[in-house]
Amino acid sequence: MQIERTDLRNIAIIAHVDHGKTTLVDELLGQSHTFRENQHVEERVMDSNDLERERGITILAKNTAITLVDPETKAPIKINIVDTPGHADFGGEVERVMNMVDGVLLLVDAQEGPMPQTRFVLKKALSMGHKAIVVINKVDRKDAEPARVLNETFDLFIELGATEEQADFPVVYAQATAGKAGLTADLSPDLQPMFDTILKHIPAPKVDPDAPLQMLITALGYDDYRGVTAIGRVFAGTIKAGQKLTRMKLDGTNSPETARYLYTFKGLNKVEVDEVKAGDIVSLAGLEGIAIGETLADPANPVALPTIKVEEPTVRMTFGVNTSPFTGKEGTWGTSRKLRERLFEELRTNVSLRVEETDSAENFLVSGRGELHLGILIETMRREGYEFQVSRPEVIYHKAEDGALLEPFEEVHIETSAETVGVVVEMLGSRRGKMTEMHDAGQGMTRIVYVVPTRGLLGFRYQFLTSTRGEGVMHTIFRGYDELAGPMASRPRGSIVAWEAGTTTAYSLKSAEERGMLFVGPGVSVYEGMVVGENARGQDIPINVCKKKHLTNMRASGGDMEIRLTPPRSMSLDEAIEYLSDDELLEVTPESYRIRKRILSTDERGKQTKKVKEQLGES
C-alpha cells in the first residue's frame, strides 16, 4: 500500500548557466543551519571539482540535504537537494537527476529571462510530470524586469506543453547572493519564504515501503576507504545494512550483491545508517562494477526499473596514442591499453558519452554532447597523467527513413554590442545560419537568435570572442536533426609549421612573425610538422624557426640580443581544439598541448597535397 512520506522532499535545482543555482544552494545550506556557527565554508561549496571552480560552472550533479521544520506540525522534514549543471553539454547529468526527484526549483535571471538551457531543463522536468517552483533571481540588478521575465517564463511553460497544474506554478523572488527571498519583489531578510514554498508546493514522495525492493542507480562516486559508491533513489521497499540484493545489469543478466554500507545525505556529508526506506536518496558502498541505469532489487522478486535515457551525442573526436617525437617525455600513461581502459571506465559515470573502437588498436572514436563536453574529458585525463592526441571535432550525421543525410542543428542565442552585431551576422551567415529573432537588449546591446548547423559552430567561439572584443555572450542548445545545410567554408587562415626539429630562436621567429601570429616564443623545443603559428594567408607555410644568426663580430652579437618579438598567442585547451583543421592533431600531455600536422614530414605533406590536387583535376 502506498503512503505519503510527509517527512521528506526531493528537489532538483535547475537553470541556465550562471543564473545562480550553486550560489542559492550555498545559502540554503547556510540558513538551514546545516553548518556549525564557527564552520568556514567556501563560496560555491557544491562545486568541489577543480575544473568546476576554475571555469565557474557546474559540471557534475551533486547531492546534499537540509532539514526544515514544518511550521504547522513542528516536525522535522528532510529536503534532498540536487544541484545540476547549467551548460547544455552536460545535459546528461540533468536527465539522470530527474529520475530522483519529485519537483524542481527553476531559477531564471530577472533580466535575461528564460535562456536556451532553461528550455532544455524545464522540458525534461515537465515531461516527467514534475511540479516547478519558479525562482526569479537577481532582482537586485539595475536592469531587472521581473514582471517581463515572469510572463516570458509562463509562455515557455505553455510552449513546452505544461499541464494546467504545472502551469499554475508558485513564484518566489530572490537575491541569492544576499540570501534573501520573497513572494513579491519586496524581499524578506532571509530565505524563509522560499523554505515555506518548498514545503507547501513540492509533493511528498508516494511510496510502498513493504513492496519488493527497487532502487535505480543514477550516479557513481568513490570512497577512499570503501571503494565505489552507487547513488540513487529507493523507489520501493526497504534496504537494511547487510541485506542480500540482486543487481539487474544493463545487459539483462542478474548478479547477487550485498548492501554492505548504507549512507544518507546530510549537508555536504554522508551519514552511515542501518536502514533506508522508499522515497529517500541514498548511497551504497562496496558494489564493484555497478553502472548507472542498473536496478538493485529484491532477490525473491527482482523487477527492473526503466533505464535512464539521454539524448544521443552530436559531436565526436578521435582519441589516439601520441605519435609525436616528444611521446613519453611528459606523461605517465600513454599506451593504447591504458588509454582504452580510461575511456571505457569513463562510460560508467558519463552517461551521455560514447566510446567506439576503430580499425586501429591505437585510436578510439569518442562522442559527446559538444566541444565543451569532450574538452572537459580531455582536461581531466591530462591532469590524471595521460598523454594522447586528439583530432578536430566533427559532427555526427544521421540518415532519414528515405535515406537522406541529416545533420545536427543548434539554436544560438547571442548578445553583443550594436557596433559588432554586423560582423556577427556576417560570420553566422557564412556558416549557414538563419536568423529567427533580433531585438534591442538595452544599454547598447543587441540580442539575436540563430539556427545554425553544429558543424558551423565548430571553431566559432574563439572567432566570435575576437570579433566582439571579448564582450559578446553566446549560448547554444541542441535543436535537432535536419537536412544538410550545404557546403561551408573552412578555416580562413593556414598554419605556420616548423620545418625542422630544434629549439626556437628569436632571430628565426622574427622572420616567421612577419607571416602571421606566433604560438611559441624563443627557447621552445619543436619538431618537424609542429604548428608554431597562424599564417595571415589561407595556406600553410613551413618555416625554419630554429635557425641561428651567424655572428661575425661583436656588433652582430649585440644586434641579435636587441630583437623584439610580439608576445606569442597563448591558447587555452578549448581554443586549441577549436583551432584544429582536418589535417591537424592536438598532442595532449600533463604539462602541455601542441598542435601538429597529421603528416609530420614536410616533403610527405607536399606529396600528399600534390596528389589531392591531381585527383581534383587542379594544376
ZAROVEX-402495 format. One line per field, with one value per residue (C-alpha): z, y, x; residue number from 0. Coordinates in pm, 1 decimal, decimal comma, padded with zeros to 6 digits. Each point is the difference from the previous one (the first is absolute). Example, Ala and Ser with C-alpha at 12.3 -4.5 7.8 and 13.67 -1.06 7.14 Angstrom:
z = c(00780,0|-00066,0)
y = c(-00450,0|00344,0)
x = c(01230,0|00137,0)
pos = c(0|1)
REM end
This chain:
z = c(00000,0|-00096,9|00266,9|-00011,5|00161,8|00152,7|00167,0|-00334,5|-00317,5|-00303,1|-00221,3|-00276,6|-00063,3|-00373,4|-00208,3|-00285,9|00066,2|00236,4|00117,0|00360,2|00083,3|00190,2|00186,9|00109,1|00128,5|00207,8|00167,7|00043,6|00183,7|00210,2|00104,0|00082,0|00265,0|-00177,1|00093,6|00345,4|00107,4|-00013,5|-00309,5|-00294,8|-00326,3|-00342,8|-00260,6|-00262,5|00253,3|-00223,5|-00281,7|00153,3|-00328,1|-00087,0|-00355,2|00129,5|00220,5|-00272,0|-00266,8|00229,8|-00126,8|00143,9|-00193,4|00223,1|00177,9|00380,8|00288,6|00328,0|00261,4|00252,2|00277,7|00041,6|00264,1|-00112,5|00114,9|00078,8|00160,7|00116,7|-00124,3|-00179,7|-00378,9|-00195,9|-00336,7|-00244,2|-00243,1|-00327,5|-00162,5|-00377,5|-00279,6|-00193,1|-00321,9|-00285,3|-00054,2|00337,1|-00059,4|00072,2|00364,7|00006,8|-00169,7|00251,7|00298,7|-00100,4|00089,2|00365,6|00081,3|00030,5|-00080,5|-00108,4|00080,5|-00335,0|00027,8|-00257,0|-00016,2|00062,2|-00302,5|-00247,1|00041,8|-00134,7|-00197,0|-00212,4|00286,6|00190,6|-00278,4|00004,3|00375,7|00033,6|-00288,1|00177,3|00329,6|-00153,9|-00207,2|00320,3|00160,4|00252,6|00157,3|-00008,4|00225,6|-00210,7|00172,7|-00165,6|00117,0|-00003,2|00047,6|00137,7|-00349,7|-00121,2|-00327,0|00161,5|-00147,8|00211,8|-00142,3|-00357,6|00096,3|00179,4|-00311,5|-00221,5|00238,0|-00001,0|-00380,2|00002,3|00223,5|-00242,4|-00303,1|00153,3|00059,4|00375,0|00154,1|00160,2|00342,3|-00106,7|-00157,0|00325,9|00160,4|00315,1|-00037,8|00237,7|-00053,9|00123,6|00032,9|00053,8|00063,0|00298,9|00117,1|-00040,2|-00141,5|-00012,6|-00151,8|-00165,1|-00124,5|00347,9|00162,3|00355,0|00180,0|-00037,0|-00203,7|00222,1|-00272,0|-00227,9|00272,0|00059,9|-00373,6|-00033,8|00286,3|-00132,1|-00372,4|-00054,4|00038,4|00257,5|-00161,8|-00018,6|00067,3|00108,2|00266,6|00019,0|-00372,9|-00148,1|-00010,3|-00304,4|-00011,9|-00319,4|-00017,7|-00137,4|00101,4|00104,0|00238,4|00178,7|00365,7|00091,3|00252,7|-00139,5|-00376,9|-00253,6|00130,4|-00182,1|00043,6|-00077,7|00123,5|00171,6|-00187,9|00199,8|00299,7|00266,3|00009,0|00317,1|00053,6|-00090,8|-00203,8|-00305,3|-00329,3|-00368,0|-00240,2|-00332,1|-00263,8|-00321,5|-00208,9|00147,1|00238,7|00380,4|00268,3|00381,2|00212,2|00365,5|00147,2|00201,3|00076,2|-00007,7|00002,8|-00015,1|-00066,8|00263,4|-00114,4|-00190,2|00179,7|-00023,0|00320,6|00044,7|00097,6|00069,3|-00212,4|-00283,4|-00114,5|-00328,3|-00112,6|00129,1|-00208,1|00131,8|-00065,9|00016,2|00019,4|-00091,1|-00328,2|-00244,9|-00370,8|00041,6|-00272,7|-00028,7|-00109,5|00177,3|00254,9|00347,4|00077,4|00236,0|-00078,9|00052,5|-00244,1|-00220,7|-00219,2|-00196,5|-00015,8|-00337,8|-00093,2|-00026,2|-00350,6|-00116,4|-00330,6|-00243,9|-00055,1|-00287,4|-00016,3|-00004,8|00007,5|-00048,2|00308,8|-00082,1|00128,5|-00022,1|-00306,3|00016,1|00043,0|00359,0|00100,7|00345,2|00120,8|00199,4|00075,9|00232,0|-00196,8|-00375,8|-00124,8|-00197,3|00280,6|00261,1|-00230,4|-00074,3|00369,1|00092,8|-00275,5|00065,6|00374,8|-00070,3|-00144,2|00345,7|00123,8|-00313,6|-00129,6|-00311,2|-00123,1|-00258,9|-00070,6|-00306,0|-00106,7|-00351,3|-00253,1|00171,9|00349,7|00081,0|-00082,0|00158,4|-00115,7|00291,3|-00038,9|00225,4|00024,0|-00115,0|-00010,5|00368,4|00105,0|-00175,9|00103,9|00369,5|-00048,8|-00173,1|00276,3|00271,9|-00161,5|-00045,0|00368,1|00087,3|-00181,9|-00339,8|-00322,0|-00332,2|-00316,5|-00122,2|-00336,9|-00100,0|00120,0|-00265,2|00002,1|00002,0|-00296,5|-00003,1|-00284,2|-00045,5|-00085,2|-00364,4|00001,7|00009,5|00202,3|00306,5|00215,4|00350,2|00048,3|00297,4|00118,3|00067,8|00228,7|-00026,4|00177,1|-00142,9|-00039,8|-00274,7|-00154,3|-00046,4|-00082,8|-00375,0|00018,6|00194,2|-00250,1|-00286,9|00177,0|00075,4|-00349,6|-00147,5|00227,7|-00137,8|00297,6|-00022,1|00220,3|00183,4|00238,8|00051,6|00249,7|00209,0|00338,2|00142,9|00107,7|-00355,3|-00032,1|-00260,6|00051,6|-00300,2|-00036,0|-00278,7|-00109,0|-00112,9|-00111,8|00277,4|-00241,1|-00056,8|00369,1|00018,0|00056,0|00005,2|00365,6|-00009,3|-00322,1|00156,1|00312,5|-00209,8|-00229,4|00295,7|00190,0|00275,2|00085,6|-00187,1|00183,0|-00175,9|00112,1|-00204,9|00037,7|-00218,3|-00222,8|-00197,2|-00330,5|-00340,1|-00362,9|-00088,2|-00014,2|-00284,0|-00037,7|00255,1|-00009,2|00196,4|00224,9|-00189,9|00099,7|-00029,4|00251,0|00043,6|00030,4|00133,6|-00281,7|00223,5|00359,7|00248,2|00234,8|-00119,2|-00022,7|00008,4|-00331,0|-00189,4|00174,5|-00106,4|-00363,1|00073,5|00183,5|-00322,4|-00144,9|00272,2|00369,9|00203,0|00257,5|00146,1|00124,2|-00012,2|00182,2|-00065,1|-00117,3|-00323,6|-00250,3|-00373,9|-00076,7|00322,7|-00046,6|00142,5|-00122,9|-00222,5|-00352,7|-00102,4|-00329,1|-00074,3|-00060,5|00230,0|-00010,5|00131,6|00166,8|00173,0|00345,6|00145,7|-00226,0|00181,1|-00116,8|-00093,9|00207,0|-00170,7|00249,3|00329,8|-00165,3|-00157,2|00329,7|00175,5|-00279,2|00040,9|00362,2|-00093,7|-00196,1|00133,6|-00058,4|00046,4|00290,6|-00144,6|00017,5|00298,3|-00064,2|00249,4|-00061,7|-00134,3|-00241,7|-00121,3|-00073,6|-00186,0|-00207,2|-00146,7|-00369,4|-00148,6|-00069,5|00354,0|00339,7|00353,7|00207,9|00363,5|00300,5|00372,9|-00058,4|-00335,9|-00322,0|-00350,4|-00335,5|-00269,1|-00352,2|-00046,2|-00244,2|00168,9|-00294,1|-00210,6|-00313,9|00061,1|00056,9|-00326,2|-00188,7|00156,6|-00092,7|-00358,8|-00023,2|00124,5|-00253,5|-00282,3|00107,0|-00001,7|-00343,7|00128,9|-00131,0)
y = c(00000,0|00339,3|00261,9|00363,3|00072,0|00336,6|00006,8|00020,9|00210,8|-00061,2|00300,1|00096,0|00352,3|00068,9|00305,3|00144,6|00041,5|00285,2|00066,3|-00068,5|-00366,7|-00079,3|00331,8|-00069,4|-00344,6|00166,7|00215,4|-00283,6|-00198,3|00297,1|00121,2|-00350,4|-00014,8|-00290,7|00136,9|00072,8|00365,4|00015,7|-00220,4|00156,6|-00069,6|00099,1|00167,3|-00234,6|-00278,5|-00254,1|00054,1|-00226,4|-00100,5|00203,8|00061,5|00123,8|00257,7|00110,1|00039,5|00124,6|-00255,0|-00310,2|-00312,8|-00284,4|-00030,0|00005,1|-00126,5|00171,9|00014,9|00246,7|-00027,9|00243,7|00021,5|-00026,1|00329,7|-00177,0|-00331,1|00112,1|-00336,2|-00016,9|-00047,2|-00114,6|00172,0|-00186,9|00256,2|-00069,0|00279,9|-00047,1|00134,5|00302,4|-00059,6|-00187,9|-00226,0|-00162,1|-00063,7|-00370,1|00093,1|00181,5|-00284,0|-00265,1|00227,9|00040,3|-00365,3|00069,8|00296,8|00093,8|00368,8|00275,1|00352,5|00177,8|00304,1|00275,1|00316,8|00308,5|00177,2|-00272,1|-00201,8|-00356,5|-00100,8|-00305,5|-00232,9|00119,3|-00148,9|-00328,2|-00065,1|00109,5|-00224,9|-00296,9|00085,3|00048,9|-00318,7|-00198,3|00162,5|00207,1|00313,7|00307,4|00297,0|00295,4|00204,3|00335,4|00068,3|00308,3|00241,8|00245,7|00057,0|00356,7|-00124,5|-00264,4|-00040,3|-00271,2|00056,1|-00047,4|-00303,0|-00157,7|00039,4|-00147,7|-00294,0|-00067,1|00008,9|-00254,5|-00234,9|00015,2|-00042,0|-00313,5|-00160,7|00046,3|-00133,2|00240,3|-00099,9|00046,2|00340,4|00117,4|00027,8|00194,5|00285,1|00102,8|00308,5|-00017,7|00152,7|-00315,5|00177,0|00178,8|-00295,8|00184,1|-00112,0|00111,0|-00076,8|00344,1|00201,4|00156,7|-00254,3|-00131,9|00013,7|-00378,1|-00303,5|-00097,8|00074,1|-00243,8|-00266,7|00036,9|-00024,0|-00320,1|-00165,9|00111,4|-00070,0|-00277,1|-00327,9|-00254,5|-00330,8|-00266,8|-00339,1|-00356,7|-00092,7|-00356,7|-00073,5|-00192,1|00214,6|00219,8|00251,8|00169,7|00090,2|00355,5|00100,5|-00152,6|00127,0|-00127,3|-00037,9|-00020,3|-00273,9|-00188,3|00026,7|00072,0|00161,3|-00033,0|00287,7|-00017,8|00014,0|-00287,9|-00020,8|-00288,2|-00215,8|00034,8|-00064,1|-00111,2|-00017,7|-00347,6|-00078,9|-00227,1|00171,9|-00082,7|00224,1|00020,0|00090,2|00196,7|-00310,6|-00181,9|-00227,5|-00003,6|-00043,1|-00023,3|00295,2|00098,8|00337,3|00021,6|00372,3|00230,9|00378,8|00288,6|00363,0|00272,2|00332,9|-00066,0|-00326,7|-00359,3|-00157,6|-00376,6|-00153,9|-00346,8|00035,8|00209,9|00013,1|00060,2|00361,7|00092,1|00072,3|-00219,2|-00121,6|-00359,9|-00083,1|-00314,0|-00084,8|-00047,0|00018,7|00146,3|00240,5|00292,6|-00114,7|-00337,1|-00107,7|-00144,6|-00227,4|-00258,9|-00341,8|-00170,0|00231,6|00187,7|00260,5|00247,0|00369,1|00181,7|00088,3|00361,5|00137,9|00290,0|00181,2|-00133,2|00170,1|00246,7|00048,1|-00245,1|-00000,6|-00262,4|-00068,7|-00174,9|-00097,7|00292,1|-00048,7|00323,6|00000,5|00118,6|-00303,4|-00137,7|00312,0|00165,5|-00259,2|-00298,6|-00196,3|-00014,7|-00354,3|-00106,6|-00239,5|00276,6|00236,8|-00262,1|-00084,3|00365,9|00080,6|-00300,8|00066,1|00347,6|-00157,5|-00123,2|00353,9|00214,3|-00115,2|00222,7|-00111,7|-00271,8|-00182,1|-00219,5|-00201,5|00058,2|-00205,6|00119,7|-00129,1|00336,5|00218,1|00033,4|00194,4|00203,1|00168,8|00261,9|00279,1|00277,6|00136,3|00098,2|-00347,3|-00164,4|00278,8|-00061,5|-00370,3|00086,2|00243,1|-00251,2|-00274,1|00217,8|00098,6|-00369,0|-00051,4|-00121,3|00085,7|-00034,2|00181,3|00108,7|00097,4|00296,8|-00039,0|-00109,7|-00022,2|-00329,6|-00038,8|-00200,1|-00156,6|00064,7|-00279,0|00103,7|-00022,2|00375,2|00113,1|00209,5|00216,0|00147,2|00362,2|00232,1|00293,9|00280,0|00292,2|00292,6|00334,0|00245,7|00372,8|00192,2|00078,0|-00367,4|-00152,6|00044,8|-00205,2|-00276,3|-00011,3|-00029,0|-00277,7|-00208,4|00054,4|-00147,7|-00300,5|-00066,8|00153,9|00131,2|00286,5|-00057,6|00295,4|00336,3|00274,9|00277,4|-00130,1|00348,8|00172,4|-00007,4|-00378,9|-00205,3|-00349,8|-00234,4|-00360,7|-00227,3|-00357,6|-00124,8|-00340,4|-00142,4|-00029,8|00374,6|00057,5|-00217,1|00241,8|00296,7|00104,7|00143,3|00191,8|00132,4|00123,7|00159,6|00174,2|00131,8|00104,5|-00246,2|00172,8|-00229,5|-00273,1|-00319,1|-00295,2|-00301,1|-00283,9|-00305,8|00048,6|-00325,2|-00160,2|00141,6|-00019,3|00099,4|00376,3|-00013,8|00058,3|00212,9|00194,1|-00148,2|00187,6|00317,4|-00001,2|-00256,5|-00108,4|00088,6|-00339,5|-00080,0|-00113,6|-00190,9|-00110,2|00207,8|00295,9|00320,9|00315,8|00365,9|00052,3|-00260,6|00084,1|00363,8|-00110,4|-00232,1|00278,6|00199,2|-00277,4|-00000,2|-00070,6|-00222,1|-00262,2|-00048,3|00223,0|-00046,3|-00290,6|-00246,7|-00356,0|-00078,2|-00284,5|-00016,4|00028,0|00182,0|00303,7|00307,8|00274,2|00115,5|00120,5|00324,5|-00168,5|-00301,6|-00258,8|-00173,6|00113,8|-00196,7|00215,6|-00076,6|00151,2|-00141,6|00177,9|00186,9|00326,6|-00045,1|00241,8|00163,3|00275,1|00152,8|00239,8|-00288,5|-00178,6|00303,1|00056,6|-00351,8|00071,2|00303,7|-00197,2|00077,6|-00244,9|00040,8|-00225,1|-00330,7|-00087,0|-00223,7|-00238,1|-00173,9|-00365,3|00089,8|00255,3|-00250,1|-00254,1|00265,9|00099,8|-00347,3|-00062,7|-00341,1|-00076,3|00089,1|-00170,2|00129,0|-00164,0|00001,0|-00065,9|00083,8|00287,1|00142,9|-00031,8|00049,2|00033,4|-00213,0|-00121,5|-00357,0|-00051,7|00144,1|-00016,7|00316,8|-00196,2|-00259,6|00268,4|00164,2|-00327,0|-00061,1|00349,6|-00045,9|-00336,0|00145,1|00286,0|-00244,2|-00204,7|00314,3|00095,8|00307,8|00106,1)
x = c(00000,0|00132,6|00051,7|00106,3|00335,7|-00083,8|00342,3|00182,2|00033,4|00223,1|00078,6|00242,1|00122,4|00005,7|00084,7|00196,7|00372,0|00089,0|-00354,6|00100,6|-00070,1|00316,4|-00005,0|-00357,5|00097,4|00272,8|-00263,4|-00250,8|00266,5|00105,4|-00344,6|-00126,7|00274,5|00167,1|00343,2|00137,0|00001,3|00382,5|00040,7|00184,6|-00178,3|00131,7|-00217,3|-00149,1|00047,4|-00174,8|00251,8|00260,7|00162,5|00315,6|-00120,3|-00334,6|00168,2|00241,5|-00268,8|-00274,9|-00252,4|-00162,7|00100,5|-00119,3|-00333,0|00046,8|-00209,8|-00056,8|-00274,0|-00138,0|-00256,8|-00289,7|-00269,7|-00361,5|-00158,3|-00328,7|00102,4|00346,9|00127,1|00338,9|-00012,8|00301,3|00057,4|00224,9|00143,7|00179,9|00201,9|00015,1|00223,6|-00120,5|00194,0|-00165,9|00303,4|-00066,2|-00367,6|00055,1|00055,4|-00334,7|-00185,2|00102,1|-00063,3|-00364,6|-00053,4|00077,5|-00223,5|-00367,8|00028,4|00238,3|00107,5|00032,0|00227,5|-00037,0|00210,6|-00214,9|00148,3|00098,7|-00317,8|-00030,0|00310,1|00086,5|00085,0|-00307,5|-00206,6|00195,9|-00014,3|-00363,2|-00104,8|00160,0|-00170,1|-00344,0|00022,1|00049,1|-00303,1|00194,0|-00142,7|00218,4|00053,5|00118,3|00269,8|00063,9|00352,5|00223,5|-00290,6|00257,4|00144,0|-00039,3|-00145,5|-00223,0|-00348,5|-00164,1|-00351,4|00119,5|00208,1|-00296,0|-00217,1|00272,2|00039,7|-00374,9|00001,9|00283,4|-00201,8|-00292,4|00227,2|00154,0|-00337,7|-00033,8|-00318,9|-00244,8|00133,4|00366,3|-00072,8|-00156,4|00344,5|00087,2|00249,2|00276,6|00216,8|00356,5|00342,3|00202,7|00330,9|-00153,4|-00208,1|-00332,5|-00335,1|-00360,5|-00337,7|00021,0|00297,0|-00001,4|00235,6|00015,8|00337,2|00044,2|-00110,0|-00292,2|-00262,1|00184,5|00016,2|-00374,5|-00074,7|00205,0|-00184,3|-00337,3|00033,9|00258,1|-00191,9|00109,2|00106,4|-00270,9|00157,4|-00067,3|00257,8|-00131,8|00029,0|00296,6|00311,1|00070,1|00284,8|00121,5|00371,0|00030,4|00353,6|00331,3|00262,6|00306,7|00090,1|00370,1|-00070,3|-00298,2|00041,8|-00274,6|-00319,1|-00332,1|-00247,2|-00368,3|-00354,7|-00177,1|-00329,8|-00150,0|00081,7|00265,5|00375,1|00176,3|00375,6|00122,6|-00315,5|00031,8|-00083,2|-00030,3|00181,2|-00188,3|00258,0|-00045,0|00076,9|-00301,5|00190,5|-00024,5|00264,0|-00015,8|00112,8|00006,5|-00088,7|00319,7|00000,4|-00303,0|00009,9|-00243,3|00088,0|00023,5|00135,8|00320,6|00061,4|-00116,1|-00129,1|00020,1|-00334,9|-00139,4|-00314,0|-00142,4|-00359,9|-00177,3|00003,5|00345,3|00310,5|00279,1|00350,7|00128,9|00370,2|00187,8|-00180,4|00285,5|-00079,2|-00349,5|-00117,5|-00241,7|-00345,3|00016,4|-00263,1|00058,7|-00292,1|-00145,5|00159,3|-00338,1|-00179,8|00247,2|-00171,4|00210,8|-00084,0|00010,5|00357,4|00111,4|-00041,2|00215,8|00020,2|00256,4|00337,5|00038,1|00379,2|00291,6|00378,7|00267,1|00212,0|00325,8|00342,8|00244,3|00223,2|00199,7|00381,7|-00058,5|-00206,7|00075,2|00183,1|-00278,3|-00268,5|-00036,9|-00262,8|00031,5|-00053,6|-00306,9|-00094,8|00000,0|-00185,7|-00263,6|-00048,5|-00041,6|-00249,7|-00221,8|00015,6|-00139,2|-00316,0|-00100,2|-00063,5|-00029,5|-00337,3|-00009,0|00344,7|00061,9|00330,0|00057,2|00301,5|00136,1|00191,0|00316,5|00074,2|00158,1|-00303,1|-00345,2|-00304,0|-00142,2|-00339,7|-00156,6|-00257,2|00234,5|00353,4|-00011,9|-00119,7|00296,2|00239,5|-00073,5|00080,3|00329,1|00098,8|-00091,7|00208,9|00309,2|-00017,8|-00007,8|00330,8|-00123,4|00179,2|-00185,5|-00104,7|-00343,8|-00144,2|-00212,7|-00362,0|-00248,5|-00377,4|-00188,4|-00236,1|-00322,6|-00194,3|-00370,8|-00244,7|00013,6|00380,5|00063,6|00300,3|-00085,4|00226,3|-00041,5|-00107,3|00040,0|-00204,0|00246,6|-00082,0|00240,8|00021,8|00249,8|00054,8|-00177,6|00342,0|00094,2|-00338,4|00063,0|00320,4|-00174,8|-00287,7|00248,9|00193,9|-00308,4|-00136,3|00318,1|-00053,7|-00348,6|-00173,3|-00357,0|-00113,5|-00329,1|-00003,8|00170,4|-00080,0|00151,3|00117,6|00061,1|00321,6|00135,7|-00031,6|-00184,6|-00137,5|-00024,8|-00110,6|00123,6|-00051,0|00343,2|00133,5|00217,9|00293,9|-00026,9|00066,9|00311,9|00284,1|-00238,8|00016,7|00353,0|-00067,5|-00320,1|00178,0|00275,1|-00249,5|-00203,0|00314,7|-00082,4|-00327,2|-00239,9|-00192,6|-00106,7|-00213,8|-00102,1|-00247,2|-00052,2|-00305,0|-00017,9|00095,6|-00089,7|00110,3|00355,9|00040,1|00253,7|00374,3|00178,1|00324,7|00288,1|00242,2|00094,6|00367,7|00275,1|00262,3|00366,3|00171,4|00345,3|00231,5|00239,2|00054,5|00195,8|-00031,9|-00163,9|00209,6|-00100,0|00180,5|-00203,4|-00327,3|00034,4|-00019,5|-00292,4|-00182,5|-00020,5|-00217,9|-00264,5|-00056,3|00237,5|-00101,8|00349,8|00279,6|00379,5|00165,2|-00285,9|00069,0|-00186,4|-00010,3|-00054,1|-00371,2|-00088,1|-00226,8|00174,2|-00231,7|-00284,6|00073,2|-00168,5|-00090,2|-00213,4|00271,7|00248,6|00360,3|00302,1|00266,6|00329,0|-00054,9|00321,5|00248,4|00274,6|00159,1|00363,2|00206,0|00293,5|00085,4|-00100,9|-00244,5|-00188,9|-00014,9|-00139,6|-00252,1|-00141,1|-00075,6|-00205,0|-00260,4|-00347,3|-00283,2|-00371,5|-00109,1|-00127,3|-00367,9|-00062,9|-00288,3|-00222,8|-00076,2|-00345,5|00150,4|00260,3|-00274,7|-00198,5|00305,3|00062,6|-00052,1|-00076,1|00366,6|00112,8|00006,6|00034,6|00271,0|-00114,3|00225,9|-00016,4|00243,0|-00105,0|-00195,7|00137,9|-00171,5|00164,9|-00059,0|-00125,5|00287,8|00308,9|00239,8|-00005,2|00089,1|-00271,5|-00261,8|00104,5|-00036,5|-00339,9|-00120,9|00118,7|-00174,9|-00330,4|00020,2|00060,9|-00303,2|-00211,4|00132,2|00180,9|00335,2)
pos = c(0|1|2|3|4|5|6|7|8|9|10|11|12|13|14|15|16|17|18|19|20|21|22|23|24|25|26|27|28|29|30|31|32|33|34|35|36|37|38|39|40|41|42|43|44|45|46|47|48|49|50|51|52|53|54|55|56|57|58|59|60|61|62|63|64|65|66|67|68|69|70|71|72|73|74|75|76|77|78|79|80|81|82|83|84|85|86|87|88|89|90|91|92|93|94|95|96|97|98|99|100|101|102|103|104|105|106|107|108|109|110|111|112|113|114|115|116|117|118|119|120|121|122|123|124|125|126|127|128|129|130|131|132|133|134|135|136|137|138|139|140|141|142|143|144|145|146|147|148|149|150|151|152|153|154|155|156|157|158|159|160|161|162|163|164|165|166|167|168|169|170|171|172|173|174|175|176|177|178|179|180|181|182|183|184|185|186|187|188|189|190|191|192|193|194|195|196|197|198|199|200|201|202|203|204|205|206|207|208|209|210|211|212|213|214|215|216|217|218|219|220|221|222|223|224|225|226|227|228|229|230|231|232|233|234|235|236|237|238|239|240|241|242|243|244|245|246|247|248|249|250|251|252|253|254|255|256|257|258|259|260|261|262|263|264|265|266|267|268|269|270|271|272|273|274|275|276|277|278|279|280|281|282|283|284|285|286|287|288|289|290|291|292|293|294|295|296|297|298|299|300|301|302|303|304|305|306|307|308|309|310|311|312|313|314|315|316|317|318|319|320|321|322|323|324|325|326|327|328|329|330|331|332|333|334|335|336|337|338|339|340|341|342|343|344|345|346|347|348|349|350|351|352|353|354|355|356|357|358|359|360|361|362|363|364|365|366|367|368|369|370|371|372|373|374|375|376|377|378|379|380|381|382|383|384|385|386|387|388|389|390|391|392|393|394|395|396|397|398|399|400|401|402|403|404|405|406|407|408|409|410|411|412|413|414|415|416|417|418|419|420|421|422|423|424|425|426|427|428|429|430|431|432|433|434|435|436|437|438|439|440|441|442|443|444|445|446|447|448|449|450|451|452|453|454|455|456|457|458|459|460|461|462|463|464|465|466|467|468|469|470|471|472|473|474|475|476|477|478|479|480|481|482|483|484|485|486|487|488|489|490|491|492|493|494|495|496|497|498|499|500|501|502|503|504|505|506|507|508|509|510|511|512|513|514|515|516|517|518|519|520|521|522|523|524|525|526|527|528|529|530|531|532|533|534|535|536|537|538|539|540|541|542|543|544|545|546|547|548|549|550|551|552|553|554|555|556|557|558|559|560|561|562|563|564|565|566|567|568|569|570|571|572|573|574|575|576|577|578|579|580|581|582|583|584|585|586|587|588|589|590|591|592|593|594|595|596|597|598|599|600|601|602|603|604|605|606|607|608|609|610|611|612|613|614|615|616|617|618)
REM end
